[in-house]
Amino acid sequence: FACNTTLWNRGTGMGTGYYNAHAANTEALITIPAVTDVCLELEHVGFSYDSAPTGGVITIESPSGTILQKYYVTSAGPGPVPLSGSCIKGAVGSAMLVRLSAAGSGVSGAVNCIAR
């Protein structure tokens, strides 16, 4: 991955928090909006399901569908997602999507993240 370090959205202090919860057996989606000439940095992702998921997956991707990271969820949670390195960096000027998959009949979930 190539990202000019002078363009990272380093900010000062904490990033912006995002949250989405979904109804039973539907996907939760967070869209982190693009910032012109900046690489977004995803610093934290957390999740929970209200009971054990069937096929639970957290996917972090670009709007074009390029998968940056993918994690399989096998228990209800809550839990943090172990990011590779200190953060996940997006492409310059691109949004990021964080998806928590539908997890089976009667299973609801929530996902949150911090990005800058």
PyMOL commands that place a pseudoatom at each C-alpha (Angstrom):
pseudoatom trace, name=CA, resn=PHE, resi=1, chain=A, elem=C, hetatm=0, pos=[0.000, 0.000, 0.000]
pseudoatom trace, name=CA, resn=ALA, resi=2, chain=A, elem=C, hetatm=0, pos=[1.393, 3.382, -0.982]
pseudoatom trace, name=CA, resn=CYS, resi=3, chain=A, elem=C, hetatm=0, pos=[0.173, 6.469, 0.811]
pseudoatom trace, name=CA, resn=ASN, resi=4, chain=A, elem=C, hetatm=0, pos=[2.124, 9.700, 0.999]
pseudoatom trace, name=CA, resn=THR, resi=5, chain=A, elem=C, hetatm=0, pos=[2.649, 10.192, 4.734]
pseudoatom trace, name=CA, resn=THR, resi=6, chain=A, elem=C, hetatm=0, pos=[2.234, 13.957, 4.393]
pseudoatom trace, name=CA, resn=LEU, resi=7, chain=A, elem=C, hetatm=0, pos=[-1.388, 13.380, 3.360]
pseudoatom trace, name=CA, resn=TRP, resi=8, chain=A, elem=C, hetatm=0, pos=[-2.515, 11.251, 6.295]
pseudoatom trace, name=CA, resn=ASN, resi=9, chain=A, elem=C, hetatm=0, pos=[-5.333, 12.799, 8.255]
pseudoatom trace, name=CA, resn=ARG, resi=10, chain=A, elem=C, hetatm=0, pos=[-3.414, 12.865, 11.514]
pseudoatom trace, name=CA, resn=GLY, resi=11, chain=A, elem=C, hetatm=0, pos=[-5.557, 15.493, 13.230]
pseudoatom trace, name=CA, resn=THR, resi=12, chain=A, elem=C, hetatm=0, pos=[-5.033, 16.345, 16.856]
pseudoatom trace, name=CA, resn=GLY, resi=13, chain=A, elem=C, hetatm=0, pos=[-6.218, 14.017, 19.564]
pseudoatom trace, name=CA, resn=MET, resi=14, chain=A, elem=C, hetatm=0, pos=[-9.004, 11.528, 18.977]
pseudoatom trace, name=CA, resn=GLY, resi=15, chain=A, elem=C, hetatm=0, pos=[-10.623, 10.810, 15.647]
pseudoatom trace, name=CA, resn=THR, resi=16, chain=A, elem=C, hetatm=0, pos=[-14.325, 10.786, 14.828]
pseudoatom trace, name=CA, resn=GLY, resi=17, chain=A, elem=C, hetatm=0, pos=[-16.519, 8.012, 16.197]
pseudoatom trace, name=CA, resn=TYR, resi=18, chain=A, elem=C, hetatm=0, pos=[-19.078, 6.150, 14.070]
pseudoatom trace, name=CA, resn=TYR, resi=19, chain=A, elem=C, hetatm=0, pos=[-21.764, 3.638, 15.079]
pseudoatom trace, name=CA, resn=ASN, resi=20, chain=A, elem=C, hetatm=0, pos=[-24.397, 1.498, 13.370]
pseudoatom trace, name=CA, resn=ALA, resi=21, chain=A, elem=C, hetatm=0, pos=[-26.683, -1.207, 14.726]
pseudoatom trace, name=CA, resn=HIS, resi=22, chain=A, elem=C, hetatm=0, pos=[-28.815, -3.486, 12.620]
pseudoatom trace, name=CA, resn=ALA, resi=23, chain=A, elem=C, hetatm=0, pos=[-32.049, -5.360, 12.981]
pseudoatom trace, name=CA, resn=ALA, resi=24, chain=A, elem=C, hetatm=0, pos=[-32.042, -9.146, 13.087]
pseudoatom trace, name=CA, resn=ASN, resi=25, chain=A, elem=C, hetatm=0, pos=[-30.322, -10.806, 10.128]
pseudoatom trace, name=CA, resn=THR, resi=26, chain=A, elem=C, hetatm=0, pos=[-29.413, -7.593, 8.281]
pseudoatom trace, name=CA, resn=GLU, resi=27, chain=A, elem=C, hetatm=0, pos=[-26.046, -5.914, 7.648]
pseudoatom trace, name=CA, resn=ALA, resi=28, chain=A, elem=C, hetatm=0, pos=[-24.759, -2.945, 9.665]
pseudoatom trace, name=CA, resn=LEU, resi=29, chain=A, elem=C, hetatm=0, pos=[-22.803, -0.495, 7.491]
pseudoatom trace, name=CA, resn=ILE, resi=30, chain=A, elem=C, hetatm=0, pos=[-20.677, 2.504, 8.424]
pseudoatom trace, name=CA, resn=THR, resi=31, chain=A, elem=C, hetatm=0, pos=[-19.509, 4.824, 5.652]
pseudoatom trace, name=CA, resn=ILE, resi=32, chain=A, elem=C, hetatm=0, pos=[-16.613, 7.037, 6.667]
pseudoatom trace, name=CA, resn=PRO, resi=33, chain=A, elem=C, hetatm=0, pos=[-16.727, 10.002, 4.282]
pseudoatom trace, name=CA, resn=ALA, resi=34, chain=A, elem=C, hetatm=0, pos=[-13.777, 10.829, 2.051]
pseudoatom trace, name=CA, resn=VAL, resi=35, chain=A, elem=C, hetatm=0, pos=[-11.621, 13.874, 2.714]
pseudoatom trace, name=CA, resn=THR, resi=36, chain=A, elem=C, hetatm=0, pos=[-9.989, 15.512, -0.314]
pseudoatom trace, name=CA, resn=ASP, resi=37, chain=A, elem=C, hetatm=0, pos=[-6.239, 14.785, -0.573]
pseudoatom trace, name=CA, resn=VAL, resi=38, chain=A, elem=C, hetatm=0, pos=[-6.228, 12.771, 2.674]
pseudoatom trace, name=CA, resn=CYS, resi=39, chain=A, elem=C, hetatm=0, pos=[-5.696, 9.082, 3.567]
pseudoatom trace, name=CA, resn=LEU, resi=40, chain=A, elem=C, hetatm=0, pos=[-8.275, 8.113, 6.184]
pseudoatom trace, name=CA, resn=GLU, resi=41, chain=A, elem=C, hetatm=0, pos=[-6.892, 6.116, 9.114]
pseudoatom trace, name=CA, resn=LEU, resi=42, chain=A, elem=C, hetatm=0, pos=[-9.161, 3.593, 10.819]
pseudoatom trace, name=CA, resn=GLU, resi=43, chain=A, elem=C, hetatm=0, pos=[-7.869, 3.319, 14.374]
pseudoatom trace, name=CA, resn=HIS, resi=44, chain=A, elem=C, hetatm=0, pos=[-10.445, 1.146, 16.148]
pseudoatom trace, name=CA, resn=VAL, resi=45, chain=A, elem=C, hetatm=0, pos=[-13.266, -1.219, 15.243]
pseudoatom trace, name=CA, resn=GLY, resi=46, chain=A, elem=C, hetatm=0, pos=[-15.523, -2.851, 17.807]
pseudoatom trace, name=CA, resn=PHE, resi=47, chain=A, elem=C, hetatm=0, pos=[-18.527, -5.120, 17.379]
pseudoatom trace, name=CA, resn=SER, resi=48, chain=A, elem=C, hetatm=0, pos=[-21.162, -7.139, 19.161]
pseudoatom trace, name=CA, resn=TYR, resi=49, chain=A, elem=C, hetatm=0, pos=[-23.940, -9.548, 18.277]
pseudoatom trace, name=CA, resn=ASP, resi=50, chain=A, elem=C, hetatm=0, pos=[-26.751, -10.260, 20.733]
pseudoatom trace, name=CA, resn=SER, resi=51, chain=A, elem=C, hetatm=0, pos=[-26.174, -14.021, 20.388]
pseudoatom trace, name=CA, resn=ALA, resi=52, chain=A, elem=C, hetatm=0, pos=[-23.753, -16.331, 18.588]
pseudoatom trace, name=CA, resn=PRO, resi=53, chain=A, elem=C, hetatm=0, pos=[-23.625, -15.397, 14.891]
pseudoatom trace, name=CA, resn=THR, resi=54, chain=A, elem=C, hetatm=0, pos=[-23.923, -17.753, 11.960]
pseudoatom trace, name=CA, resn=GLY, resi=55, chain=A, elem=C, hetatm=0, pos=[-21.401, -16.551, 9.395]
pseudoatom trace, name=CA, resn=GLY, resi=56, chain=A, elem=C, hetatm=0, pos=[-20.493, -13.271, 11.109]
pseudoatom trace, name=CA, resn=VAL, resi=57, chain=A, elem=C, hetatm=0, pos=[-17.943, -11.198, 9.179]
pseudoatom trace, name=CA, resn=ILE, resi=58, chain=A, elem=C, hetatm=0, pos=[-16.476, -7.708, 9.584]
pseudoatom trace, name=CA, resn=THR, resi=59, chain=A, elem=C, hetatm=0, pos=[-15.181, -6.293, 6.303]
pseudoatom trace, name=CA, resn=ILE, resi=60, chain=A, elem=C, hetatm=0, pos=[-13.267, -3.039, 5.889]
pseudoatom trace, name=CA, resn=GLU, resi=61, chain=A, elem=C, hetatm=0, pos=[-13.210, -1.951, 2.270]
pseudoatom trace, name=CA, resn=SER, resi=62, chain=A, elem=C, hetatm=0, pos=[-13.015, 0.869, -0.233]
pseudoatom trace, name=CA, resn=PRO, resi=63, chain=A, elem=C, hetatm=0, pos=[-16.155, 2.116, -2.018]
pseudoatom trace, name=CA, resn=SER, resi=64, chain=A, elem=C, hetatm=0, pos=[-14.978, 0.246, -5.140]
pseudoatom trace, name=CA, resn=GLY, resi=65, chain=A, elem=C, hetatm=0, pos=[-15.048, -3.046, -3.215]
pseudoatom trace, name=CA, resn=THR, resi=66, chain=A, elem=C, hetatm=0, pos=[-11.316, -3.456, -2.554]
pseudoatom trace, name=CA, resn=ILE, resi=67, chain=A, elem=C, hetatm=0, pos=[-11.075, -5.363, 0.729]
pseudoatom trace, name=CA, resn=LEU, resi=68, chain=A, elem=C, hetatm=0, pos=[-8.568, -3.791, 3.109]
pseudoatom trace, name=CA, resn=GLN, resi=69, chain=A, elem=C, hetatm=0, pos=[-9.175, -6.237, 5.980]
pseudoatom trace, name=CA, resn=LYS, resi=70, chain=A, elem=C, hetatm=0, pos=[-11.647, -9.045, 6.711]
pseudoatom trace, name=CA, resn=TYR, resi=71, chain=A, elem=C, hetatm=0, pos=[-12.366, -10.748, 10.025]
pseudoatom trace, name=CA, resn=TYR, resi=72, chain=A, elem=C, hetatm=0, pos=[-14.567, -13.741, 10.813]
pseudoatom trace, name=CA, resn=VAL, resi=73, chain=A, elem=C, hetatm=0, pos=[-16.671, -13.439, 13.970]
pseudoatom trace, name=CA, resn=THR, resi=74, chain=A, elem=C, hetatm=0, pos=[-17.476, -16.675, 15.799]
pseudoatom trace, name=CA, resn=SER, resi=75, chain=A, elem=C, hetatm=0, pos=[-18.880, -15.412, 19.104]
pseudoatom trace, name=CA, resn=ALA, resi=76, chain=A, elem=C, hetatm=0, pos=[-21.418, -12.829, 20.209]
pseudoatom trace, name=CA, resn=GLY, resi=77, chain=A, elem=C, hetatm=0, pos=[-18.978, -10.315, 21.663]
pseudoatom trace, name=CA, resn=PRO, resi=78, chain=A, elem=C, hetatm=0, pos=[-18.586, -7.498, 22.426]
pseudoatom trace, name=CA, resn=GLY, resi=79, chain=A, elem=C, hetatm=0, pos=[-15.080, -7.363, 21.172]
pseudoatom trace, name=CA, resn=PRO, resi=80, chain=A, elem=C, hetatm=0, pos=[-12.422, -5.286, 19.478]
pseudoatom trace, name=CA, resn=VAL, resi=81, chain=A, elem=C, hetatm=0, pos=[-11.159, -6.137, 16.009]
pseudoatom trace, name=CA, resn=PRO, resi=82, chain=A, elem=C, hetatm=0, pos=[-7.374, -6.716, 16.030]
pseudoatom trace, name=CA, resn=LEU, resi=83, chain=A, elem=C, hetatm=0, pos=[-6.250, -4.298, 13.294]
pseudoatom trace, name=CA, resn=SER, resi=84, chain=A, elem=C, hetatm=0, pos=[-3.049, -5.057, 11.398]
pseudoatom trace, name=CA, resn=GLY, resi=85, chain=A, elem=C, hetatm=0, pos=[-0.514, -2.589, 12.733]
pseudoatom trace, name=CA, resn=SER, resi=86, chain=A, elem=C, hetatm=0, pos=[-1.710, 0.507, 14.551]
pseudoatom trace, name=CA, resn=CYS, resi=87, chain=A, elem=C, hetatm=0, pos=[-4.378, 1.398, 11.962]
pseudoatom trace, name=CA, resn=ILE, resi=88, chain=A, elem=C, hetatm=0, pos=[-5.751, 0.668, 8.513]
pseudoatom trace, name=CA, resn=LYS, resi=89, chain=A, elem=C, hetatm=0, pos=[-5.098, 3.341, 5.915]
pseudoatom trace, name=CA, resn=GLY, resi=90, chain=A, elem=C, hetatm=0, pos=[-7.393, 4.050, 3.001]
pseudoatom trace, name=CA, resn=ALA, resi=91, chain=A, elem=C, hetatm=0, pos=[-6.518, 5.503, -0.391]
pseudoatom trace, name=CA, resn=VAL, resi=92, chain=A, elem=C, hetatm=0, pos=[-5.999, 9.251, -0.830]
pseudoatom trace, name=CA, resn=GLY, resi=93, chain=A, elem=C, hetatm=0, pos=[-9.350, 11.040, -1.163]
pseudoatom trace, name=CA, resn=SER, resi=94, chain=A, elem=C, hetatm=0, pos=[-11.393, 7.845, -0.718]
pseudoatom trace, name=CA, resn=ALA, resi=95, chain=A, elem=C, hetatm=0, pos=[-14.148, 6.921, 1.721]
pseudoatom trace, name=CA, resn=MET, resi=96, chain=A, elem=C, hetatm=0, pos=[-13.987, 3.716, 3.798]
pseudoatom trace, name=CA, resn=LEU, resi=97, chain=A, elem=C, hetatm=0, pos=[-16.739, 1.217, 4.504]
pseudoatom trace, name=CA, resn=VAL, resi=98, chain=A, elem=C, hetatm=0, pos=[-16.993, -0.917, 7.639]
pseudoatom trace, name=CA, resn=ARG, resi=99, chain=A, elem=C, hetatm=0, pos=[-19.502, -3.767, 7.299]
pseudoatom trace, name=CA, resn=LEU, resi=100, chain=A, elem=C, hetatm=0, pos=[-20.834, -6.119, 9.964]
pseudoatom trace, name=CA, resn=SER, resi=101, chain=A, elem=C, hetatm=0, pos=[-22.603, -8.918, 8.144]
pseudoatom trace, name=CA, resn=ALA, resi=102, chain=A, elem=C, hetatm=0, pos=[-26.050, -10.288, 8.774]
pseudoatom trace, name=CA, resn=ALA, resi=103, chain=A, elem=C, hetatm=0, pos=[-25.547, -13.139, 11.212]
pseudoatom trace, name=CA, resn=GLY, resi=104, chain=A, elem=C, hetatm=0, pos=[-28.571, -15.377, 11.025]
pseudoatom trace, name=CA, resn=SER, resi=105, chain=A, elem=C, hetatm=0, pos=[-32.211, -15.480, 11.973]
pseudoatom trace, name=CA, resn=GLY, resi=106, chain=A, elem=C, hetatm=0, pos=[-32.942, -13.543, 15.154]
pseudoatom trace, name=CA, resn=VAL, resi=107, chain=A, elem=C, hetatm=0, pos=[-29.357, -12.261, 15.572]
pseudoatom trace, name=CA, resn=SER, resi=108, chain=A, elem=C, hetatm=0, pos=[-28.836, -8.481, 15.774]
pseudoatom trace, name=CA, resn=GLY, resi=109, chain=A, elem=C, hetatm=0, pos=[-25.495, -6.717, 15.839]
pseudoatom trace, name=CA, resn=ALA, resi=110, chain=A, elem=C, hetatm=0, pos=[-23.686, -3.417, 16.176]
pseudoatom trace, name=CA, resn=VAL, resi=111, chain=A, elem=C, hetatm=0, pos=[-20.380, -2.055, 14.897]
pseudoatom trace, name=CA, resn=ASN, resi=112, chain=A, elem=C, hetatm=0, pos=[-18.445, 1.055, 15.899]
pseudoatom trace, name=CA, resn=CYS, resi=113, chain=A, elem=C, hetatm=0, pos=[-15.182, 2.591, 14.809]
pseudoatom trace, name=CA, resn=ILE, resi=114, chain=A, elem=C, hetatm=0, pos=[-12.884, 5.552, 15.218]
pseudoatom trace, name=CA, resn=ALA, resi=115, chain=A, elem=C, hetatm=0, pos=[-11.301, 7.137, 12.145]
pseudoatom trace, name=CA, resn=ARG, resi=116, chain=A, elem=C, hetatm=0, pos=[-9.285, 10.230, 11.410]
for i in range(1, 116): cmd.bond("trace and resi %d" % i, "trace and resi %d" % (i + 1))
show_as sticks, trace
zoom trace
